[in-house]
Amino acid sequence: MNRPQMLTRFVFGSRTTIAGTVYGTIVVLAVLGAGGKAYKDDLWRLVVIVVTTVLVLWMAHVYAHGLGESLHAEERLNAAELGSIARRELAIPLAAVGPATVLVLGAVGLLAGSTAEWLAFGLGVVTLATQGLRYAWAERLGLAGTIAAVAVNLVLALVLVLLEVLVSH
């Protein structure tokens, strides 16, 4: 795999990480939507909130999956098995890397604060659209199916973000 492919996989996830990438991106967008206005003058705080929220929810996700797999296997998981779950679900926190990086660029003054926030949000939307495309290609959907998959992915995700913003205010 060449560097551009590795970067694309790192930023947008892979075919096997669609669920984690979508989940992590929705979390990031919800935090940006809920906290963006409150912390528009303190992007460092917004970066910390985005990263912390995603990491906490990732750990909760790994823990919940560990419990479920332990019950399914009818035995306790060992550290290696729990580590395997954590690696498998790594797409969740990785979804925050791009938006958090853009926010850091705003925090250090390389981008205007509002520009950084909009770019971070835009990167999340592009990521969701990319996951819709990835799903459509994996399912070998035609043009209409691909458009529908991208639209449904974006609409459902953005509705969830909107609901989170409404609940947090």
MARBA-3410 file (N, C-alpha, C, O; in Angstrom, 1 decimal):
169
0.8,-1.2,0.0,0.0,0.0,0.0,0.9,1.2,0.0,1.8,1.3,0.8 ~ 0.6,2.2,-0.9,1.5,3.4,-1.0,1.0,4.4,0.0,-0.1,4.3,0.7 ~ 1.8,5.5,0.2,1.5,6.5,1.2,0.1,7.2,1.0,-0.6,7.3,2.0 ~ -0.3,7.6,-0.2,-1.6,8.2,-0.4,-2.7,7.3,0.0,-3.7,7.7,0.7 ~ -2.6,6.0,-0.3,-3.6,5.0,0.1,-3.6,4.9,1.6,-4.7,4.8,2.2
-2.5,4.8,2.3,-2.4,4.7,3.7,-3.1,5.9,4.4,-3.8,5.8,5.3 ~ -2.8,7.1,3.8,-3.4,8.4,4.4,-4.9,8.3,4.2,-5.6,8.7,5.1 ~ -5.3,7.9,3.0,-6.8,7.9,2.8,-7.4,6.9,3.8,-8.5,7.2,4.3 ~ -6.8,5.7,4.0,-7.4,4.7,4.9,-7.4,5.3,6.3,-8.3,5.0,7.1 ~ -6.3,6.0,6.7,-6.2,6.5,8.0,-7.3,7.6,8.3,-7.9,7.6,9.3
-7.5,8.5,7.3,-8.5,9.6,7.5,-9.9,9.1,7.3,-10.8,9.4,8.1 ~ -10.2,8.2,6.3,-11.6,7.9,6.0,-11.9,6.4,6.4,-13.1,6.0,6.2 ~ -11.0,5.7,6.9,-11.2,4.3,7.3,-11.1,3.4,6.1,-10.7,3.8,5.0 ~ -11.5,2.1,6.3,-11.4,1.1,5.3,-12.8,0.4,5.2,-13.7,0.7,6.0 ~ -12.9,-0.5,4.2,-14.1,-1.2,4.0,-14.6,-2.0,5.3,-15.7,-2.1,5.6
-13.6,-2.4,6.0,-13.9,-3.2,7.3,-14.1,-2.3,8.5,-14.5,-2.8,9.5 ~ -13.9,-1.0,8.3,-14.1,-0.1,9.5,-15.2,0.9,9.3,-15.2,1.9,10.0 ~ -16.1,0.6,8.4,-17.2,1.6,8.1,-17.9,1.9,9.4,-18.2,3.1,9.7 ~ -18.3,0.9,10.1,-19.2,1.2,11.3,-18.5,2.1,12.3,-19.0,3.0,12.8 ~ -17.2,1.8,12.6,-16.5,2.5,13.6,-16.2,4.0,13.1,-16.3,4.9,13.9
-15.9,4.1,11.8,-15.7,5.4,11.3,-16.9,6.3,11.3,-16.9,7.4,11.6 ~ -18.0,5.7,10.9,-19.3,6.4,11.0,-19.6,6.8,12.4,-20.0,7.9,12.7 ~ -19.5,5.9,13.3,-19.9,6.1,14.7,-19.0,7.2,15.3,-19.4,8.2,15.9 ~ -17.7,7.1,15.1,-16.7,8.1,15.6,-17.0,9.5,15.0,-16.9,10.5,15.6 ~ -17.3,9.5,13.7,-17.5,10.8,13.0,-18.8,11.4,13.5,-18.8,12.6,13.7
-19.8,10.6,13.8,-21.1,11.2,14.3,-20.8,11.8,15.7,-21.3,12.9,16.0 ~ -20.0,11.1,16.5,-19.6,11.6,17.8,-18.9,13.0,17.7,-19.2,13.9,18.4 ~ -17.9,13.0,16.8,-17.1,14.2,16.6,-18.1,15.4,16.1,-18.0,16.5,16.7 ~ -18.9,15.1,15.2,-19.8,16.1,14.7,-20.8,16.6,15.7,-21.1,17.8,15.8 ~ -21.3,15.7,16.6,-22.2,16.1,17.6,-21.4,17.0,18.6,-22.0,18.0,19.1
-20.2,16.6,19.0,-19.5,17.5,19.9,-19.2,18.8,19.3,-19.3,19.9,20.0 ~ -18.8,18.9,18.0,-18.6,20.1,17.3,-19.9,21.0,17.3,-19.9,22.2,17.6 ~ -21.0,20.3,17.0,-22.3,21.0,17.0,-22.7,21.5,18.4,-23.2,22.6,18.5 ~ -22.5,20.7,19.4,-22.9,21.1,20.7,-21.9,22.1,21.4,-22.4,23.0,22.1 ~ -20.7,21.9,21.1,-19.7,22.7,21.8,-19.0,23.8,21.0,-18.4,24.7,21.6
-19.3,23.8,19.7,-18.6,24.8,18.8,-18.9,26.2,19.2,-18.0,27.0,19.2 ~ -20.2,26.5,19.5,-20.5,27.9,19.8,-20.0,28.3,21.2,-19.5,29.4,21.4 ~ -20.1,27.3,22.1,-19.6,27.6,23.5,-18.1,27.8,23.6,-17.7,28.6,24.4 ~ -17.4,27.2,22.7,-15.9,27.2,22.8,-15.3,27.8,21.6,-14.1,27.5,21.3 ~ -16.0,28.7,20.9,-15.5,29.2,19.6,-14.2,30.1,19.9,-13.4,30.2,19.0
-14.1,30.6,21.1,-12.9,31.4,21.4,-11.8,30.6,22.1,-10.8,31.2,22.5 ~ -12.1,29.3,22.3,-11.1,28.5,23.0,-11.0,27.1,22.3,-11.5,26.1,22.8 ~ -10.4,27.2,21.1,-10.3,25.9,20.3,-9.5,24.8,21.0,-9.8,23.7,20.8 ~ -8.6,25.2,21.9,-7.9,24.1,22.6,-8.8,23.3,23.5,-8.7,22.1,23.5 ~ -9.7,24.0,24.1,-10.7,23.3,25.0,-11.6,22.4,24.1,-11.9,21.3,24.5
-12.0,22.9,22.9,-12.8,22.2,22.0,-12.1,20.9,21.5,-12.7,19.8,21.4 ~ -10.8,21.0,21.2,-10.0,19.9,20.8,-10.0,18.8,22.0,-10.2,17.7,21.7 ~ -9.8,19.3,23.2,-9.7,18.4,24.3,-11.1,17.7,24.5,-11.1,16.5,24.8 ~ -12.2,18.4,24.4,-13.5,17.9,24.5,-13.8,16.8,23.4,-14.3,15.8,23.7 ~ -13.4,17.2,22.2,-13.6,16.2,21.1,-12.8,14.9,21.3,-13.4,13.9,21.2
-11.6,15.1,21.6,-10.7,13.9,21.7,-11.1,13.1,22.9,-11.2,11.9,22.9 ~ -11.4,13.8,24.1,-11.7,13.0,25.3,-13.1,12.3,25.1,-13.2,11.1,25.5 ~ -14.0,13.0,24.5,-15.3,12.3,24.3,-15.2,11.1,23.4,-15.8,10.0,23.7 ~ -14.5,11.2,22.3,-14.3,10.1,21.4,-13.6,8.9,22.1,-14.0,7.8,22.0 ~ -12.5,9.3,22.9,-11.8,8.2,23.6,-12.6,7.5,24.6,-12.6,6.3,24.8
-13.4,8.3,25.4,-14.2,7.7,26.4,-15.3,6.8,25.8,-15.5,5.7,26.3 ~ -15.9,7.3,24.7,-17.0,6.4,24.1,-16.4,5.2,23.4,-17.0,4.1,23.4 ~ -15.1,5.3,22.9,-14.4,4.2,22.4,-14.2,3.1,23.5,-14.4,1.9,23.3 ~ -13.7,3.6,24.6,-13.4,2.7,25.7,-14.7,2.0,26.2,-14.7,0.8,26.5 ~ -15.8,2.8,26.3,-17.1,2.2,26.6,-17.5,1.2,25.6,-18.0,0.1,25.9
-17.3,1.5,24.3,-17.6,0.6,23.2,-16.8,-0.7,23.3,-17.4,-1.8,23.2 ~ -15.5,-0.6,23.6,-14.7,-1.8,23.7,-15.1,-2.6,24.9,-15.2,-3.8,24.9 ~ -15.4,-1.9,26.0,-15.8,-2.6,27.2,-17.1,-3.4,27.0,-17.2,-4.6,27.4 ~ -18.1,-2.7,26.4,-19.4,-3.4,26.1,-19.2,-4.6,25.2,-19.8,-5.6,25.4 ~ -18.4,-4.4,24.1,-18.1,-5.6,23.2,-17.4,-6.7,24.0,-17.7,-7.9,23.8
-16.5,-6.3,24.9,-15.8,-7.3,25.6,-16.8,-8.1,26.5,-16.7,-9.4,26.6 ~ -17.7,-7.4,27.2,-18.7,-8.1,28.0,-19.5,-9.1,27.1,-19.8,-10.2,27.5 ~ -20.0,-8.5,26.0,-20.8,-9.4,25.1,-20.1,-10.6,24.6,-20.6,-11.7,24.6 ~ -18.8,-10.4,24.2,-18.1,-11.6,23.7,-17.8,-12.5,24.8,-17.7,-13.8,24.6 ~ -17.5,-12.0,26.0,-17.3,-12.9,27.1,-18.5,-13.8,27.4,-18.4,-15.0,27.7
-19.7,-13.1,27.4,-20.9,-13.9,27.7,-21.2,-14.9,26.5,-21.6,-16.0,26.8 ~ -20.9,-14.5,25.3,-21.1,-15.4,24.2,-20.2,-16.6,24.3,-20.6,-17.7,24.0 ~ -18.9,-16.3,24.6,-18.0,-17.4,24.7,-18.1,-18.2,26.0,-17.5,-19.3,26.2 ~ -18.9,-17.7,26.9,-19.1,-18.3,28.3,-17.8,-18.5,29.0,-17.6,-19.4,29.8 ~ -16.9,-17.5,28.9,-15.7,-17.4,29.7,-15.2,-16.0,29.6,-15.5,-15.2,28.8
-14.3,-15.7,30.6,-13.8,-14.4,30.7,-12.8,-14.2,29.6,-12.0,-15.1,29.2 ~ -12.7,-12.9,29.1,-11.8,-12.6,28.1,-10.4,-12.3,28.7,-10.4,-11.8,29.8 ~ -9.3,-12.7,28.0,-8.0,-12.3,28.6,-7.6,-11.0,27.9,-8.3,-10.4,27.1 ~ -6.5,-10.4,28.4,-6.0,-9.1,27.9,-5.8,-9.1,26.4,-6.1,-8.1,25.8 ~ -5.3,-10.2,25.9,-5.0,-10.2,24.4,-6.4,-10.1,23.6,-6.4,-9.4,22.6
-7.4,-10.8,24.1,-8.7,-10.8,23.4,-9.3,-9.4,23.5,-9.9,-8.9,22.6 ~ -9.2,-8.8,24.7,-9.7,-7.4,24.9,-8.9,-6.4,24.0,-9.5,-5.5,23.4 ~ -7.6,-6.6,23.9,-6.8,-5.8,23.0,-7.2,-6.0,21.5,-7.2,-5.0,20.8 ~ -7.6,-7.2,21.2,-8.0,-7.4,19.8,-9.3,-6.6,19.5,-9.5,-6.1,18.4 ~ -10.2,-6.6,20.5,-11.4,-5.8,20.3,-11.1,-4.3,20.2,-11.6,-3.6,19.4
-10.2,-3.9,21.0,-9.8,-2.5,21.0,-9.2,-2.1,19.7,-9.5,-1.0,19.1 ~ -8.4,-2.9,19.1,-7.8,-2.7,17.8,-8.8,-2.7,16.7,-8.8,-1.9,15.8 ~ -9.8,-3.7,16.8,-10.8,-3.8,15.8,-11.7,-2.5,15.8,-12.2,-2.1,14.7 ~ -11.9,-1.9,16.9,-12.8,-0.7,17.1,-12.0,0.6,17.0,-12.5,1.6,17.3 ~ -10.7,0.5,16.6,-9.9,1.7,16.6,-10.3,2.8,15.6,-10.0,3.9,15.7
-11.2,2.4,14.7,-11.7,3.4,13.8,-12.5,4.5,14.5,-12.6,5.6,14.0 ~ -13.1,4.2,15.6,-13.9,5.2,16.4,-13.0,6.4,16.7,-13.3,7.5,16.3 ~ -11.9,6.2,17.5,-11.1,7.3,17.8,-10.3,7.9,16.6,-10.0,9.1,16.6 ~ -10.0,7.0,15.6,-9.3,7.5,14.5,-10.1,8.5,13.7,-9.6,9.4,13.0 ~ -11.5,8.4,13.8,-12.4,9.3,13.1,-12.2,10.8,13.6,-12.6,11.7,12.9
-11.6,10.9,14.8,-11.4,12.3,15.4,-10.1,12.9,14.9,-9.9,14.1,15.1 ~ -9.2,12.2,14.4,-7.9,12.7,14.1,-7.9,13.9,13.1,-7.3,14.9,13.4 ~ -8.6,13.7,12.0,-8.7,14.8,11.0,-9.3,16.0,11.5,-8.7,17.1,11.5 ~ -10.6,15.9,12.1,-11.2,17.1,12.6,-10.4,17.8,13.8,-10.3,19.0,13.9 ~ -9.8,17.0,14.6,-9.0,17.5,15.7,-7.8,18.2,15.2,-7.4,19.2,15.8
-7.2,17.7,14.2,-6.0,18.3,13.6,-6.3,19.7,13.1,-5.6,20.6,13.2 ~ -7.5,19.8,12.4,-7.9,21.0,11.8,-8.2,22.0,12.9,-7.8,23.2,12.8 ~ -8.8,21.6,14.0,-9.0,22.5,15.2,-7.7,22.9,15.8,-7.6,24.1,16.2 ~ -6.7,22.1,15.9,-5.4,22.4,16.4,-4.8,23.5,15.5,-4.2,24.5,16.0 ~ -5.0,23.4,14.2,-4.4,24.4,13.3,-5.1,25.8,13.6,-4.5,26.8,13.5
-6.4,25.7,13.9,-7.0,27.0,14.3,-6.6,27.5,15.7,-6.4,28.7,15.9 ~ -6.3,26.6,16.6,-5.9,26.9,18.0,-4.5,27.6,17.9,-4.2,28.5,18.8 ~ -3.6,27.1,17.0,-2.3,27.7,17.0,-2.2,28.9,16.1,-1.2,29.6,15.9 ~ -3.4,29.3,15.5,-3.4,30.5,14.7,-3.1,30.4,13.2,-3.1,31.4,12.5 ~ -3.0,29.1,12.7,-2.7,28.9,11.3,-4.0,29.0,10.5,-4.0,29.3,9.3
-5.1,28.9,11.1,-6.5,29.1,10.5,-7.3,30.0,11.5,-7.1,29.9,12.7 ~ -8.2,30.7,10.9,-9.1,31.5,11.8,-10.0,30.4,12.5,-10.3,29.4,12.0 ~ -10.4,30.8,13.7,-11.1,29.8,14.6,-12.4,29.3,13.9,-12.6,28.1,13.9 ~ -13.2,30.2,13.3,-14.4,29.8,12.7,-14.1,29.0,11.4,-14.9,28.0,11.1 ~ -13.1,29.3,10.7,-12.7,28.5,9.5,-12.3,27.1,10.0,-12.7,26.1,9.3
-11.5,27.0,11.1,-11.1,25.7,11.6,-12.4,24.8,11.9,-12.4,23.6,11.6 ~ -13.3,25.5,12.6,-14.5,24.7,13.0,-15.3,24.3,11.8,-15.7,23.1,11.8 ~ -15.5,25.1,10.8,-16.2,24.7,9.6,-15.5,23.7,8.8,-16.1,22.7,8.3 ~ -14.2,23.8,8.7,-13.4,22.7,8.0,-13.5,21.4,8.8,-13.6,20.4,8.1 ~ -13.4,21.4,10.1,-13.5,20.2,10.9,-14.9,19.6,10.7,-15.0,18.3,10.5
-15.9,20.4,10.7,-17.3,19.9,10.4,-17.4,19.3,9.0,-17.9,18.3,8.8 ~ -16.9,20.1,8.1,-16.9,19.7,6.7,-16.1,18.4,6.4,-16.6,17.5,5.7 ~ -15.0,18.2,7.1,-14.3,17.0,7.0,-15.1,15.8,7.5,-15.1,14.7,6.9 ~ -15.9,16.0,8.6,-16.8,15.0,9.1,-17.8,14.6,8.1,-18.1,13.4,7.9 ~ -18.4,15.6,7.4,-19.5,15.4,6.4,-18.9,14.6,5.2,-19.5,13.7,4.7
-17.7,15.0,4.8,-17.0,14.3,3.7,-16.7,12.9,4.1,-16.9,11.9,3.3 ~ -16.3,12.7,5.3,-16.1,11.3,5.8,-17.3,10.5,5.8,-17.3,9.3,5.3 ~ -18.5,11.0,6.2,-19.7,10.3,6.2,-20.1,10.0,4.7,-20.6,8.9,4.4 ~ -19.9,10.9,3.8,-20.3,10.7,2.4,-19.4,9.6,1.9,-19.8,8.7,1.1 ~ -18.1,9.6,2.2,-17.1,8.6,1.8,-17.5,7.2,2.3,-17.4,6.2,1.5
-18.0,7.1,3.5,-18.5,5.8,4.0,-19.7,5.3,3.3,-19.9,4.1,3.1 ~ -20.6,6.3,2.9,-21.7,5.9,2.1,-21.3,5.3,0.8,-21.9,4.3,0.3 ~ -20.3,5.9,0.2,-19.8,5.4,-1.1,-19.1,4.1,-0.9,-19.3,3.1,-1.7 ~ -18.4,4.0,0.2,-17.7,2.7,0.4,-18.7,1.6,0.6,-18.5,0.5,0.1 ~ -19.8,1.8,1.3,-20.8,0.8,1.5,-21.4,0.5,0.2,-21.6,-0.7,-0.1
-21.8,1.5,-0.6,-22.4,1.2,-1.9,-21.5,0.4,-2.8,-22.0,-0.5,-3.5 ~ -20.2,0.7,-2.8,-19.3,-0.1,-3.6,-19.2,-1.5,-3.1,-19.1,-2.5,-3.9 ~ -19.1,-1.7,-1.8,-19.0,-3.0,-1.2,-20.2,-3.9,-1.6,-20.1,-5.1,-1.8 ~ -21.4,-3.2,-1.6,-22.6,-3.9,-1.9,-22.9,-3.9,-3.4,-23.9,-4.5,-3.8 ~ -22.0,-3.4,-4.2,-22.2,-3.3,-5.6,-23.5,-2.7,-6.1,-24.2,-3.2,-7.0
-23.8,-1.6,-5.5,-25.1,-0.9,-5.8,-24.8,-0.1,-7.1,-23.7,0.3,-7.4 ~ -25.8,0.1,-7.8,-25.7,0.9,-9.1,-25.7,2.4,-8.7,-25.6,2.7,-7.5 ~ -25.8,3.2,-9.7,-25.7,4.7,-9.5,-26.8,5.1,-8.5,-26.6,5.9,-7.6 ~ -28.1,4.7,-8.8,-29.2,5.1,-7.9,-29.0,4.6,-6.5,-29.2,5.4,-5.5 ~ -28.6,3.4,-6.4,-28.3,2.9,-5.0,-27.2,3.6,-4.3,-27.2,3.8,-3.1
-26.1,3.9,-5.1,-25.0,4.7,-4.5,-25.4,6.0,-4.0,-25.1,6.5,-2.9 ~ -26.2,6.7,-4.8,-26.7,8.1,-4.4,-27.6,7.9,-3.2,-27.5,8.7,-2.2 ~ -28.4,6.9,-3.2,-29.3,6.7,-2.0,-28.5,6.3,-0.8,-28.8,6.9,0.3 ~ -27.5,5.5,-0.9,-26.6,5.1,0.2,-25.9,6.3,0.8,-25.9,6.5,2.1 ~ -25.4,7.2,0.0,-24.7,8.4,0.5,-25.7,9.3,1.1,-25.4,9.8,2.2
-26.8,9.5,0.5,-27.8,10.4,1.0,-28.4,9.9,2.4,-28.5,10.7,3.3 ~ -28.7,8.7,2.4,-29.2,8.1,3.7,-28.2,8.2,4.8,-28.5,8.6,5.9 ~ -26.9,7.9,4.5,-25.8,8.0,5.5,-25.7,9.4,6.0,-25.6,9.6,7.2 ~ -25.7,10.4,5.1,-25.6,11.7,5.5,-26.8,12.2,6.3,-26.6,12.8,7.3 ~ -27.9,11.9,5.8,-29.2,12.4,6.5,-29.3,11.8,7.8,-29.5,12.5,8.8
-29.2,10.5,7.9,-29.3,9.9,9.3,-28.2,10.4,10.2,-28.5,10.7,11.4 ~ -27.0,10.5,9.8,-26.0,10.9,10.6,-26.2,12.4,11.1,-26.0,12.7,12.3 ~ -26.5,13.2,10.2,-26.7,14.6,10.5,-28.0,14.8,11.4,-28.0,15.7,12.2 ~ -29.0,14.0,11.2,-30.2,14.0,12.1,-29.7,13.6,13.5,-30.1,14.2,14.5 ~ -28.9,12.6,13.6,-28.4,12.2,14.9,-27.6,13.3,15.6,-27.7,13.6,16.8
-26.8,14.0,14.8,-26.0,15.1,15.3,-26.9,16.2,15.8,-26.7,16.8,16.8 ~ -27.9,16.5,15.0,-28.9,17.6,15.3,-29.6,17.2,16.7,-29.7,18.1,17.5 ~ -30.0,16.0,16.8,-30.7,15.5,18.0,-29.7,15.7,19.2,-30.1,16.1,20.3 ~ -28.4,15.3,19.0,-27.5,15.5,20.1,-27.3,16.9,20.5,-27.2,17.3,21.7 ~ -27.2,17.8,19.5,-27.1,19.2,19.8,-28.3,19.8,20.5,-28.2,20.5,21.5
-29.5,19.4,20.1,-30.7,19.8,20.8,-30.8,19.3,22.2,-31.2,20.0,23.1 ~ -30.4,18.1,22.4,-30.4,17.5,23.8,-29.4,18.2,24.7,-29.6,18.4,25.9 ~ -28.3,18.6,24.1,-27.2,19.2,24.9,-27.5,20.7,25.3,-26.8,21.3,26.1 ~ -28.5,21.3,24.6,-28.7,22.7,24.9,-29.9,22.9,25.8,-30.3,24.0,26.2
END
